[in-house]
Amino acid sequence: MKRRKVISLIGLAIATSAISIACGQQQTTIDPTATNGTTGATLVVYSGRAEDLIGPMFQRFQAETGIQVNVRYGDTAELAATILEEGQNSPADIYFAQDAGALGALQREGRTRPIPETLLNQVDPRFRSREGQWIGITGRARVFNYNTDLLSSDQVPNSIWEITQPEWSGRIGWAPTNGSFQSFVTALRKHEGEERAREWVEAMQANNPQVYRNNTTLVEALGRGEVDLGLTNNYYLFRFKAEDPNFPVSYHYPTGDVGSMINIAGVAIIDSTDQPEAAYAFIEFMLSPEAQQHFAQGNSEYPLIDGIQPPDGQIPIAQINPPDIDLSDLEDLEGTLELLRSAGVL
């Protein structure tokens, strides 16, 4: 199967600036001398999460369990494509993805294995596979970020449909090649139907949105006042606020709107693994209070187990009030790419 076909199947391929397997991924082995116990099993993790965000928790897991972790970092879509191409010879034991759609795509292709109920039950059913084939580790919400020098809180729209109006022409920023944006559009298709989703995408494109490479550059642009409002994920803003409390950007969650949908970063166990027990231990650790606290306060992501406070400065996940969207239905991102291309977005 050719790489282009595989990535299309996954539906997360980036239309421009794609990260190649040969050049864009890194193979990182955590030093086994860092462990406190003897080195036992070895887990190979394909991580679509960046090393600076997740690497410290891999280190802690190894230190506490004695299980060596070899990590291959890269783009979520490219790593999923690699697993499919490698077939049963894939060295991957764990796939750590940035969104539910990529996990669902691997599940659809039969490349995941069931996760024990004792682990699944630690997470709200909204944030795990209906069939128990993947599980959320952290939550992330879509949000409107806005420049507080350009907009007051009562001027911020409360729906993604409002920003298609002529008065918002040229004032909105988005990052359409970003996987989280594409998952949002997939959710829109599932929640409001294909015709309405196409209507929104085409109306937005006609409204001259400013295009950014990723969410980080979008939030940077908001801070500079290049755009009034941006569609992004909740945690990016708070990384800027940590460096500059006066950064002139705030946030708003549209009520009951797909613009505030909650997605996950999560993991699946690859069907060809020969280390299932070590993989279970990995998931158990990532759902531990220690790890969940790190994700919340270190990365500004939402914890998914009970008893952990939300990230500083953010409302609890239960108060966001998004529409009812089944994350298990987000696997058809290929259709989203076709929609975005036909509308001239990609």
N, C-alpha and C positions, 0 to 999 in steps of 0.2 A: 504494500500500500504506500503510495507516494505521500511525502510529507504534506504537500498542499491539501490533499484529500483528507488526510487524518486531521489536520488542524481545522479544516472546514467542518468535519464531523463534530469535533469538540465545540466549535462555534464560538471560540474565544479568540481566534486569531486576530492580531492587530493589523489593521489595514495598511498602516504606514509605520516605519521604524520598527519592524519586527525584530525580535531578539533571536538570533540563530543559535541552534544547539551548539555548534562548534565554537562560537565566539562569545556568546552571551551568558553562558552558565559557568558556574564555578563548582569544583569538587572540593569540599572542605571536610577534613577529618578532625574531629575533636580529639585532642591529646589524651590518650588513656591514662597518662600519669597524673591527670587532674582528679581522678576518682579517689574516693575515700576507702573503697573496698576493692576486692579483686575484680578484674575484668572478666565478665561472663560472656553473654551473648553479644552479638553485634547487630545493630539495626541500621539499615540504609534508608534514609529519609530523603524524598524528593520534595523540596520546599519551595513553593511559590511565594512564601513570605520572605521578606528581606532579612539578611543576616543580622543587621543591627537591631531589628525588632524581636527576632525569635532566637537568635544565637545564644544569648545568656541563659535562656531556659533549657536549651539542649545541654549546655554545660552543667547546669544544676541537676538535670535528670541523670546524666552520666555519673556525676559525683555521688548522688544519693543511692543509685541502684547498682553501679558497677557495670551497667550495660553500655558498651561503646556505641557511639552514634557517628555514622559517616553521613554527611549531608551534601546533597547536590542542590545548589541554589539556582533558581532561574525563573523565567516567566511561567505563571500558572498554566497557561494554554500549551506552551512548548513542552513543559514537563509531562502534562497529560498525554500529548501526542507521542512523546518518547516512550511512555509506558505502553501505549498501544502498539507502537512499532516493535518494541522489544519482545512483546508477547510473553510467553511463559518463561523466557530467559531473562526477564527484567530482574535486576538486582534489588529493585525497590521493595521495601517492606511496608513503608508508610508513605502516603501522599498527603501533603499538607497544602491545601489550596486556599486561595483568597476569597472564594465565593462558592455558594452551593451549586451553581450551575455546572462548574467544572467537575465537582464531585459526582453530581448526578449523571453527567456524561460518561464518566468511567463506570458507574454502576450500570448504566444502560448497556454498555458493551461487555458486561459480565466480568469486569476486572477487579471487583471488590469482594470482600467476604464479610459475613455477619459479625457485628460487634456484640459482645455479651450484654444482656439486659441490665446487669448490675451497673454497667457503665452508662448505657443509654438512659437509664432512669434518673441519672443525675442532672439531665438537661431537659428543659421543657420540650414536649413533642414538636413544637413549632420550629425548633432549631436542630432537628435531626431527621434523617431519612425515615420515611414511613416504613420501609422494609428493614430498617436497622443496619444499613450498609455504610453510612457515614454519620459523623456526629460533629456538631458545632463546638468549637473551643472558645471563641469570642464572638460577640455581636458587634455589628457596625450598622449605623442608620444613615440613610440618605437624608440630606438636610439642605435648606437654603442658607448659605452664608451671605452676608451683605456688609457693605462698607458703611460704617456708622456715621461717617462724615457726609455721605451722599443720601442716606435713607434713615428715617426714624423708624422705630419698631412698628408704629401703626401704618407705615407706608409699605411694609413688606407684604407681598402677596401670600395668600393662604392656600394656593392651589397651583399645580403645574399648568393648568389651563389659563390662569390669569396672565402668565408671562408670555403667552402667545399673542397678546393684544398689542396693537400698534405702538402704544406708549412705551413699551419695553424694547422696541427695536434698537439693536446695537448695544443694549445695556446689560445683557445676560452673558455669562461665561459658562462654557461646558468643556468636557474632555471626552469626546465621543469614542476615542480609541481605547479608553480605559475599560477594563473588565467590569468594574462595579457599575459604570454607567450602562454598559450593555446588559448587565443583569437587571438593572432598573427598567430598561425598555422591554426586556422579556417579561418582567412582572406586569408592566403596563398592558402588554398584549394579552396576558392571561387574565388580568383583572377586568379590563374594559373591552376586550375584544380586538380583533385584528384591524377592523375599519377605524375604530376610534384611535388606536395606537398610531396608525398611519397618518390619521388626521393631525395628531399632536406633533409627530415628527416633522411632517411637511410644514405645519404652521410655524414651528420653531425655526426650521431652516430658512423659511421665508422672512423671518424676523431678524435676520442678520446677527446670530449669536457669535460671540468671539470665541475662537477655538484655542484650546491649550493642550499641551502635550500630556499632562497628567494633573492629578488633583493638587499636588504641591505647587506647581506653577500657577494653577488657577487661583489658589488662595493667596499666593504672593501678589498676583495681579490685582486681586481685590484690595489688598493692603495698600497698593499704589494708587488705587482709584481708577484703574483702567476700565473696570466694569462696576456696576452697582451691586449685582447679585450673581451668585454662582451656584451650580448644582454639584454637590460634592458629598463626601462622607463626613461623619461627625468628628472624627478624631484629628483630622489634619489641622484644623484651626487651633486646637489646644497645644499642639507642638509649637506653633508660632507664639501663642500666648505665654508659654513657659519661658521663652527667650525674651519676649517683650510684652509685659502686661498691658501696655498701652496700644498694642497693635489694633488698628481701627476697624476691626471686623467682629461681628457678632453672628448669631445663628437663630434660625426659626424652623420649627417642625410643622409643616402643613398638617392640619388636623384631618384625620381620616383619608389622607391623600397618598397616592403611590409615591409622591415626592418625599415621604418620610418612611418608606419601607425599610424593614430591618432584614439584613442579610447576615451571613456568618463567615468567619474563617474557620475551616474545620479540617478534619482528617478522615481518611479512609485507609483500611488495611488492604493491601494488594493481595489478590487471590493466590498468587504464586509464592507468597512468603513461606519460609520454613521456620519463622520465628514468631508464631502467633502469641505466645505467652509474653514475650518481650514487647510485642506491639500493644498488648492489653495494658502492660505496665506503663508504657509511654502515654497512652490515653489517660490512664488513671492519674498520672503525674500532672498532665496538662490541665486536668480538671480539679487539681488539688487547690485548697485555699491559697497556698503560697504562690502557685503559678497564676491563678486568677487575679490575685491582688497585684502581681507584677504587670499583667496585661492592662488592668484598670488604671493603675497609677503611673506606670512607666510608659505605656503606649496610648493611653486615653481611649481604650476599647472597652466595650461593655462585657463584664463577667457574665457567665451563663449558669453559674451555680448559685444557690441561695446563700445568703449571709455575707456577701461581699459588697461593699459600697461601690456605687458607680464612680466613674472617673471624676476627679475634682472639677467643679464648675459645670457639670452636666446633669440634666434631669435623669431620674431613674428610667430604665428602659420600659418599665410598665406604664409610664406616663406619656410615652411618645404617641400612642394612639394611631398606629398605622392601619391601613385596611388589612383584611384577612387574606394573606397570600401564603400559599403552601410552597415552601422553598423546594420541595421535591418536584415541583412543576417547572422549574427554571432550567431544565436541561436542554431545551430547544433554543440554544443561542444562535444556531445556524440561521434560523428564520429571522432572528433579530439583525444579524449581519446583512442578510438579503434586503431587509427593510431599510436599513441605514444606507446601504449602497444605492438602492433605487431612488432614495430621496436626495441623494447627493451629499449626504453627511460624511460618508467615508469615501 
